[in-house]
Amino acid sequence: MKSLIPWRNKRENAAPVVAGDDWLDRFRENPFENALASFSGSLFARMPTVDVAEDKNEVTVRAEVPGMTEKDIDLTWQNGILSIRGEKRSEKEDKKNGGYYRECSYGSFSRDIPLGDGVDWKGAKAKYKNGVLTVKLPKTESSRKTIEIKVN
């Protein structure tokens, strides 16, 4: 009868492979690649990518939040911080040929963007289309002025 423990090589005194040993070898070869790969499914998925652009009259915030609807997204403004939050739940159930299949998924994200008091949050407008949330905030009158500071 053969042993159930896999061996590294055919030598008689070779040590058995410990569960997860190849993960450790891959980690030793390139620790950053493996560390970032483990975060990609959890941390970064909960923080949507955000672009913030500014022109003379307004600040525009674009966030990628695919697979959501307008009802899934919550926008708030408090103390100069624009908060974008979202939550999505999904359940699938299938009963065929005497079998039963059920899948549930849940995901949420939150992103805070500090914009300061230079925007008029009462005039903010938000639009969601094709997985991209766009929020436009007009600037206040005082923030539209440019002040030149001379250097001695």
C-alpha positions in Angstrom: 0.0 0.0 0.0 1.3 3.5 -0.9 1.6 6.3 1.6 -0.9 9.1 1.4 1.8 11.7 2.2 3.2 13.3 -1.0 7.0 13.3 -1.1 9.3 16.0 -2.6 11.6 13.6 -4.3 12.3 9.8 -4.5 15.0 9.7 -1.9 14.3 7.5 1.1 15.1 10.1 3.7 13.2 13.0 2.0 10.8 15.0 4.2 7.1 14.9 3.5 5.4 18.0 2.0 3.6 20.0 4.7 0.2 21.3 3.7 0.5 24.8 2.3 4.3 24.4 1.8 4.2 25.5 -1.9 2.4 28.6 -0.8 5.3 29.3 1.5 7.8 28.7 -1.3 5.9 31.1 -3.6 5.8 33.7 -0.8 9.6 33.4 -0.3 10.2 33.9 -4.1 8.1 37.0 -4.4 6.5 38.2 -1.1 4.9 41.4 -2.4 3.1 39.7 -5.3 1.4 37.2 -3.1 0.6 39.8 -0.4 -1.1 42.1 -3.0 -2.9 39.2 -4.6 -4.5 38.3 -1.3 -5.8 41.9 -0.8 -7.2 42.2 -4.3 -10.3 40.2 -3.6 -11.1 41.8 -0.2 -9.7 45.3 0.5 -9.5 46.8 -2.9 -12.9 45.4 -3.9 -14.4 47.4 -1.0 -12.8 50.7 -2.1 -13.9 51.8 -5.5 -11.5 53.7 -7.7 -12.3 57.4 -7.6 -11.2 60.3 -9.8 -11.4 63.9 -8.5 -11.2 66.7 -11.0 -11.4 70.4 -10.4 -12.0 73.4 -12.7 -12.7 77.0 -12.1 -16.4 76.5 -11.2 -16.9 73.0 -9.8 -15.4 69.8 -8.4 -16.2 66.6 -10.1 -16.0 63.2 -8.4 -16.2 60.0 -10.5 -16.4 56.6 -8.8 -16.5 53.2 -10.5 -19.2 51.1 -8.8 -20.3 48.5 -11.4 -23.2 46.2 -10.8 -25.0 48.6 -8.5 -28.3 50.5 -9.0 -29.1 54.0 -7.8 -30.9 52.4 -4.8 -27.8 50.6 -3.7 -25.7 53.8 -3.4 -25.8 56.3 -0.5 -24.1 59.7 -0.7 -23.6 61.9 2.3 -21.8 65.2 3.0 -20.5 66.0 6.5 -17.7 68.4 7.6 -16.2 68.8 4.2 -16.2 65.0 3.4 -18.1 63.4 0.7 -19.0 59.8 1.6 -19.9 57.2 -0.9 -21.3 53.9 0.4 -23.0 51.0 -1.3 -24.4 47.6 -0.5 -25.5 44.8 -2.7 -27.1 41.5 -1.8 -27.9 38.6 -4.2 -29.5 35.2 -3.7 -29.9 32.5 -6.3 -31.9 29.3 -5.8 -32.3 26.5 -8.3 -34.2 23.3 -7.9 -33.8 20.9 -10.8 -33.9 17.1 -11.3 -34.2 16.5 -7.6 -31.2 18.6 -6.8 -31.0 21.8 -4.9 -28.5 24.7 -5.5 -28.4 28.0 -3.5 -25.9 30.8 -3.7 -25.8 33.9 -1.6 -23.5 36.9 -2.0 -23.1 40.1 -0.1 -20.8 43.0 -0.7 -20.4 46.5 0.6 -18.0 49.4 0.1 -17.3 52.8 1.6 -15.1 55.6 0.4 -14.6 59.1 2.0 -13.3 61.9 -0.1 -12.2 65.0 1.7 -13.1 68.1 -0.3 -13.1 70.8 2.3 -15.4 73.7 2.7 -14.7 75.2 -0.7 -17.7 73.5 -2.4 -21.4 74.3 -2.1 -22.8 70.8 -1.1 -26.4 72.2 -1.4 -25.9 72.5 -5.2 -24.5 69.0 -5.6 -25.8 66.8 -8.4 -25.2 63.1 -8.8 -25.7 60.8 -11.7 -25.2 57.0 -12.1 -24.8 55.5 -15.5 -23.1 52.3 -16.8 -21.4 51.6 -13.5 -19.9 55.1 -13.0 -21.2 57.5 -10.4 -20.6 61.1 -11.2 -21.0 63.8 -8.5 -20.7 67.5 -9.4 -20.3 70.0 -6.6 -20.2 73.8 -7.5 -17.5 75.8 -5.8 -18.3 78.5 -3.3 -17.7 82.1 -4.4 -14.7 82.5 -2.1 -13.0 79.4 -3.4 -13.2 80.6 -7.0 -10.8 83.5 -6.3 -7.2 83.0 -7.0 -4.8 84.6 -4.5 -1.2 85.2 -5.7 1.4 85.0 -3.0 4.8 86.7 -3.7 8.0 85.0 -2.6 10.8 87.3 -1.4 
